[in-house]
């Protein structure tokens, strides 16, 4: 998800300062990024994190922040809500990023906290797929607020529980 709204400005600035360096971009979820760093498959990673998922063996530098919002089609009755809780979402059908994403871990942890068995309709690693399905369906998804803001067809509802994340 970060690649959609934060990578391009970072890359452009880096490319201007270091035009002789060519990069090889690998797009992975946050957990997979951490694993790839440990396995020496990546030199540096752009990821999201929160205080409960810090790896003490890695060095982090905060470069921004975001938060997860619950996204639905603009035509969905939930789109009128100003805030929503995980309890309200309950067994509502949802799309999630795959298990190697921090988004998945945070969402599942909240569902477990409230003893909710989530109605996960689809796991994917493609944001485009989730956004397209949201536009045409009666399900929801947890996306970064910046992703929700860029789409006219999707409404991002702030979540009452703490879903703030550092971009590192």
NORNOR-V172302 format. One record per backbone hydrogen bond with DSSP energy under -1.0 kcal/mol. CO is the residue of the C=O (numbers start at 1). NH is the residue of the N-H. E is the energy in kcal/mol with one decimal. If there is no record, write none. Layout:
co & nh & e
CO & NH & E
CO & NH & E
This chain:
co & nh & e
1 & 4 & -1.1
2 & 6 & -2.9
2 & 7 & -1.1
6 & 10 & -1.4
7 & 11 & -3.2
8 & 12 & -2.7
9 & 13 & -2.0
10 & 14 & -2.6
11 & 15 & -3.1
12 & 16 & -1.8
13 & 17 & -1.9
14 & 18 & -2.6
18 & 21 & -1.8
29 & 33 & -2.6
30 & 34 & -2.0
31 & 35 & -2.3
32 & 36 & -2.4
33 & 37 & -2.1
34 & 38 & -2.2
35 & 39 & -2.0
36 & 41 & -2.9
36 & 42 & -1.2
37 & 40 & -1.6
47 & 168 & -3.1
49 & 166 & -3.4
50 & 53 & -1.8
55 & 58 & -2.0
64 & 167 & -2.5
66 & 165 & -3.1
67 & 145 & -2.0
69 & 143 & -2.0
70 & 157 & -3.1
71 & 141 & -1.7
72 & 155 & -3.0
73 & 76 & -1.8
76 & 79 & -1.9
77 & 80 & -1.2
78 & 81 & -2.2
84 & 160 & -3.1
85 & 89 & -1.9
86 & 90 & -2.3
89 & 92 & -3.3
93 & 140 & -2.4
94 & 121 & -3.0
94 & 122 & -1.0
96 & 124 & -1.9
98 & 101 & -1.9
100 & 31 & -1.4
101 & 105 & -1.6
102 & 106 & -2.8
103 & 107 & -2.4
104 & 108 & -2.8
105 & 109 & -2.3
106 & 110 & -2.0
107 & 111 & -2.3
108 & 112 & -2.6
109 & 113 & -2.3
110 & 114 & -1.7
111 & 116 & -3.2
112 & 115 & -1.7
118 & 120 & -1.3
119 & 94 & -2.6
122 & 96 & -2.5
124 & 98 & -1.4
126 & 130 & -1.7
127 & 131 & -2.8
128 & 132 & -2.4
129 & 133 & -2.5
130 & 134 & -2.4
131 & 135 & -1.8
132 & 136 & -1.1
133 & 137 & -1.1
140 & 95 & -2.4
141 & 71 & -4.0
143 & 69 & -2.9
144 & 148 & -1.8
145 & 149 & -2.1
148 & 151 & -1.2
153 & 74 & -2.3
155 & 72 & -2.0
157 & 70 & -2.6
158 & 84 & -1.8
163 & 68 & -1.8
165 & 66 & -2.4
166 & 49 & -2.2
167 & 63 & -3.4
167 & 64 & -1.1
